[in-house]
Amino acid sequence: MRHLNQGRKLNRTSAHRKALFRNMFVALLRSGRIRTTDAKAKELKRVADRMVTLGKRGDLAARRRAFDFIRSHQLVKRLFDELAPRFNGRNGGYTRVVKFGFRRGDAAPLSIIEFVGGEEQTKPKKRRRRKEQPAEGGEQRAAAGA
């Protein structure tokens, strides 16, 4: 029985797992959304929510713990100054995992993990309207022939 054994091992050593989630969280922090396998996304959700909670705490000790994990001053600053204030009124559930399909090579189930509330940040692309051009043929021929 697996009592008190939380998390998936993902067929990796503990050091490899830690490095994997560190790299995935950095990618998630940089881009706001990443595509990965279902199991990895579900485990990354736990890690990401903990880091956002550290960002919401905002004290020096939390900043140092976040830097110990992220190892980038720029991204720690972004986590504490931009990302954490977005979730001030929210108690957990800072990320969302959406099923995406299956990987082509091995049919592994894929998911997209993203921060909640990113819809307001990304502006929808504006559609450019095409300029109406005069219809070819009839009008031009009539003008030329008259």
C-alpha positions in Angstrom: 0.0 0.0 0.0 1.1 3.5 -0.7 0.1 5.3 2.5 1.8 8.7 2.9 3.7 8.3 -0.4 2.7 11.3 -2.4 3.7 12.1 -6.0 4.7 10.2 -9.0 8.2 8.8 -9.5 8.0 9.2 -13.3 10.7 6.5 -13.6 13.5 8.9 -12.5 15.8 9.3 -9.6 14.9 12.0 -7.1 17.6 14.3 -8.3 16.5 13.9 -11.9 12.9 14.6 -10.9 13.8 17.7 -9.0 15.8 19.0 -12.0 12.9 18.1 -14.3 10.3 20.1 -12.3 12.7 23.0 -11.8 13.2 23.3 -15.6 9.5 22.8 -16.3 8.5 25.5 -13.8 11.1 27.9 -15.2 9.6 27.3 -18.7 6.1 27.8 -17.3 7.1 31.0 -15.5 8.7 32.4 -18.7 5.9 31.6 -21.2 2.8 31.2 -19.0 1.9 27.9 -20.6 3.6 24.7 -21.6 2.7 21.4 -23.3 3.8 18.2 -21.6 2.5 14.7 -20.7 -0.4 14.3 -18.3 1.5 12.8 -15.4 4.2 15.5 -15.6 1.6 18.3 -15.8 -0.2 17.0 -12.8 2.9 16.8 -10.7 4.1 20.2 -12.0 0.8 21.7 -10.8 1.8 20.8 -7.2 5.2 22.4 -7.5 3.9 25.6 -9.3 1.2 26.1 -6.7 3.7 25.9 -3.9 6.0 28.5 -5.6 3.1 30.9 -6.2 2.2 30.5 -2.5 5.8 31.5 -1.6 5.4 34.5 -3.9 2.2 35.5 -2.1 4.0 35.4 1.2 6.4 37.9 -0.1 8.9 38.0 2.8 12.7 37.6 2.5 12.7 33.9 3.6 10.1 33.1 0.9 12.2 34.9 -1.7 15.3 33.0 -0.7 13.4 29.6 -0.8 12.1 30.5 -4.3 15.5 31.5 -5.5 16.9 28.2 -4.2 14.4 26.4 -6.4 14.3 28.7 -9.5 18.0 30.0 -9.5 17.2 33.1 -11.5 16.9 36.5 -10.0 14.9 37.8 -12.9 12.3 35.0 -12.6 12.1 35.3 -8.8 11.4 39.0 -9.3 8.7 38.2 -11.9 7.1 35.6 -9.6 7.0 37.9 -6.6 6.2 41.2 -8.4 4.0 40.2 -11.3 2.5 36.7 -10.9 1.8 36.5 -7.1 -0.2 39.7 -6.9 -2.5 38.4 -9.6 -3.6 35.6 -7.2 -4.0 37.7 -4.0 -7.7 37.0 -3.7 -7.3 33.3 -4.5 -6.6 30.4 -2.1 -4.9 27.8 -4.2 -5.6 26.5 -7.7 -3.2 28.9 -9.5 -2.6 26.6 -12.5 -4.9 24.6 -14.8 -4.2 21.4 -16.6 -6.1 20.9 -19.9 -6.1 17.6 -21.8 -4.5 18.2 -25.2 -4.5 15.0 -27.1 -1.9 12.3 -27.7 1.8 12.5 -28.7 2.4 11.2 -32.2 5.4 9.0 -31.5 4.3 6.9 -28.6 0.6 8.0 -28.1 1.4 9.4 -24.6 -1.5 11.6 -23.3 -0.6 15.3 -23.5 -1.8 18.2 -21.5 -1.3 21.9 -21.4 -0.5 23.5 -18.1 -1.0 27.2 -17.7 -1.6 29.8 -15.0 -5.2 30.7 -14.3 -6.3 34.1 -15.4 -3.9 34.4 -18.3 -6.9 35.1 -20.6 -6.8 38.8 -19.6 -3.1 39.1 -20.3 -3.1 37.7 -23.9 -4.7 40.1 -26.2 -6.8 38.5 -29.0 -5.2 38.9 -32.4 -6.9 41.6 -34.4 -8.2 40.6 -37.8 -7.1 42.7 -40.6 -9.8 43.5 -43.0 -8.9 43.2 -46.6 -9.5 46.3 -48.7 -12.2 45.8 -51.2 -10.9 45.7 -54.7 -13.0 46.4 -57.7 -14.3 43.3 -59.3 -12.2 42.1 -62.2 -13.6 41.7 -65.6 -17.0 43.4 -66.1 -16.4 46.9 -64.8 -12.9 47.3 -66.2 -13.9 46.0 -69.6 -16.9 48.2 -69.9 -14.8 51.3 -69.0 -12.1 50.3 -71.6 -14.6 49.6 -74.3 -16.7 52.8 -73.9 
